[in-house]
Structure formats: structure tokens, C-alpha cells
Amino acid sequence: MNVKHLIIAFGLFAMLSACHTKTSTTDNPLLTESTLDFYAPPFDKILPEHFMPAIKQGIAEQQAEIDSIIRNPETPTFANTILAYEKSGRLLTRASTLLSVLTSANGTDELRKVEEEATPLLSAHHDALLLNEKLFARVKAVYDADTLLTGEDQRLTEVLYREFVHAGALLSAESRDSLSKINGELSVLETKFVNQVRDATNAAAVLVTDIKELDGLSQENLDRAAKLAEERGEKGKYLLEISNTTRPGYIAELNNRDLRRRVLEASLSRASRPNDPNNTQLTIARIAELRAEKAKLLGYDSFAAWALSDQMAREPSAVYSLIEEIAPAYRKKIAADAAELTEFARKTEGKDFMLEAWDWDYYAERLKKAKFDLNENDLKPYFVLDSVLKNGVFFAANRLYGLTFKPRTDIPVYADGVKVYEVFDKDGSSLALFYTDYFRRPTKNGGAWMENFVQQSFLFGRKPVIYNVCNFPAPLEMPQLSYPPIMSRRSSMSLVTLCMASLLRSSMLVSLVLRHLVTS
């Protein structure tokens, strides 16, 4: 090949490389702000491979922004230090927030690999900010001169200064290095623990081969167990899934006492079985060791003392005092309930019957039926999830605060079953987006929680985008039959509480509540 051909070849290669780079950048939706209403995440465009480039670029951008603050020759002020810090890291916040959301609510294998790669980077970057001696010196200078500040400026300065101190900014350089290493290992282990628990919960399901063992199980739960078994390659059998709660709701229906025992023991022993790759004992032990070391470095007797130092309780003794205050009354009530259940069960099981943990829900339901001609299954038809949400939560929010909710089917979501509502004030002005993700899936962490996709910010002109996550059984669709998502009374109460807390989480909605209280 002559020189002319080489030049042409290299030119074409350079052009193709440039085109590829440009395409890769423009094709990553995390690198630019969303164009959707409320800057809602474009979940229909976000892929696992988008996160690491966005996180790495976000870290680099924020590091440059922090370096600019540190190198500023002017005297530290609220504007050039506190506000500048508050404005930094927007790309990283966007990318890391969405990664956290997705790995918790829909953590596929691909996303978990991304999380494992990103976690130590994010931990190191977090420490590089809060343990930065020069940055803290500027923050402290503004904090020490806070007599010149008022209102939100003063409060933000106080919060930021305390965040730095709580993270270890006052430590020596050697101690800060040690702390950063501890934080890095902790971040990896805590992520590992969450994933182990999720995998262990999925693996703890109890396989039943004989339908006779399932006597008493409702038809819906029977169909659900058959479908789950088929999905896992056990067609013709029944798989009783273990939920995030210790005692699955269906345990109250099972007449087979030994099966009730097996189900509860499977639930209690998840993540702790010998030779199980999801056994968390070593993970927990190491986390405890590292947390103790961290607390000692930071000058506290225990990790609990450090964790509570910036919370309302302030110190462990306050927590213990509360527990010691309520525990005697709680124990007395539990003992009375156990005695009543035992007496009731012995009428059918014999005088030698001893109540065990796996019997409690089973006999409690039968005792309620005997005493009041009413039990949980009698109430369930009144607690269809959609009705609880719309005729319960939304109705209450409207009557109390004048809020209304409109479905937004045009906003993309991250998983089947997730719904989006736009929230309006009583004057018709738009306030927020509210996502609901209520059904259990194998890729979702256990529990219930709420967070923001987009934080409300008057500084950036952002309204809140809130999501609300639960783990209720998903609607069961059969070839000729479908079951609506029906909840227990207790689950309905949990949903109402969580939804209202989610709405109140937004400071914009908090202001509405305060306005209501003032004008009432």
C-alpha cells in the first residue's frame, strides 16, 4: 500500500472514529437532561451500558467543579463556596440516583454488574469531596462567619458544615485515609449483602409435590403457586414463594401444620444456610467489624452512636429508653394473646398442644372468625389495590389538601406494573409526578420505600418526581381467569401510610400541608 492509500485509510478511520464517538455520546440519555415533563427519566431509552460512562464523566465533571471552588483566590463566601458546591455534580447525581433506583426496584443481572463496578468509584468520590481538607476549610470559613447569613442561606451552610464534620472532615490526614479505605470496603460489602438477601429470598421458596399438602390454601394462592413452579421449570408442582415479610400471608390458610413449619423455617433461615453462596453471616460479621473501626476513628463508642449523632434520638440511650418503656406492655399483651390462642387451639388439637410460631397466624384467623364471624379473607374483597389507592389515598389527599391525581400513560416507566400520576393543586396548577410500583418481582429488593427521581429545587427550577415502592403479590393472570390485586387489611394500612409519607416527602407538598393547617 503506497503513502497516498495509507493517508486515505487513516483519514477514513479517523472519520469513523469521530462519528462513533459522537453517536455514543448523543445516544446516552443520561448525559443530558431529560426533555420529558418534570425532567422525568426516559426509562424507555436508558440501558445498563449507559451508566458507567455517565458516572465516570459525572465524577470528572464534579471533581473539576470542586477544584474550581478550591482554587478560587477570593475570600470564601456563601455564593462562591456553599452555593457553588450545591450546584456541582448534577450529571453524577442524575446517573447515580437512577442506578440506585433501578438496582433496588428492578435489579437485573446486567444492572447488578454495573452497580458492583460503580459502587467503589462512588464511595471513593464521596470521600474525595467530604474529606477534602481544602474544600472543608472554605466551607468552615463561611460557617464561622454565618452571622452575615440569614434564612435558607444560613440553614444550608449549617447542614453542609455538619455533613462534612459527621463524615470525618476534622480527622487527621492519616485518619482520613484510613476512613476512606473503610468506607470503600463497606460500600462493596453492603451492596453484596442486599443482593445476597434478595437472591436468598428467591431461592427460599418451598416446593410442594402433593396438592393434598396444600389443603386450605385459597384457589388464587394455589394457582399462584402452580404458575410460579411452572415458571421455574417444575410444571405440575407448587412453589410457595417467600416474601419480604417473615411470615407469608398464605401461612394462615394452610391446614398442614408441618408445611406451615417448613415455610416459616425457610423464611427464617434464608441467607443463613450452611454452604449457601447467599449466606450473609461472613458479610455481616465483616460489616460489623468495619463499622466498629469507623466509629472508633470518628471518636464514638459504637457505630450506632455515630449514626444517631445527627438524628433526632441523638444517642443510643434514647433508643433503649423508648424500647424499655414500651417492651413490658408489649410482652404482657403478647403473653395474653398467646394464652388465648393456645386455649382456642386445644379445643380441636388436644390438651397437650403447644403453640409454635408457625401456628400463630393460622389460629388467630380462626379465633377471629369464631369470636366475630369475621376474618382476613372476609375483608379482602373490600381492599382491591386500585380502590385503596384511588378511593383511599387520593380521596383523602383531595379532602385534606385539595390535591388531585391524573394518570400519565405517556411517561415511560422502568418495569411492567409501574404507573405514573401527575399531582395538581386545588387551583389546577401542576405540582409533581408520582410513580407507583407496588408488585413483587424477583429483581426487586424486599420491603417498601419512597424516594425521588428528581429532587424539588427552586435553585434549578425543578418540581419533585417521587416514586413509591411496595412488594404486594402481582395480579395473577390465568388463561380463563384473572385475579385482581387484593390486599390484606394490614397491607392496605401500610399502603396508605407509605403513600401519604411519599407525598409529604416533597417539600412542595409539605408547604401545602402547612398552608392547610394555617388556614383551617
Order of alpha helices (4+ residues) and beta strands (2+ residues): alpha-alpha-alpha-alpha-alpha-alpha-alpha-alpha-beta-alpha-beta-alpha-alpha-alpha-alpha-alpha-alpha-alpha-beta-beta-beta-beta-beta-beta-beta-alpha-alpha
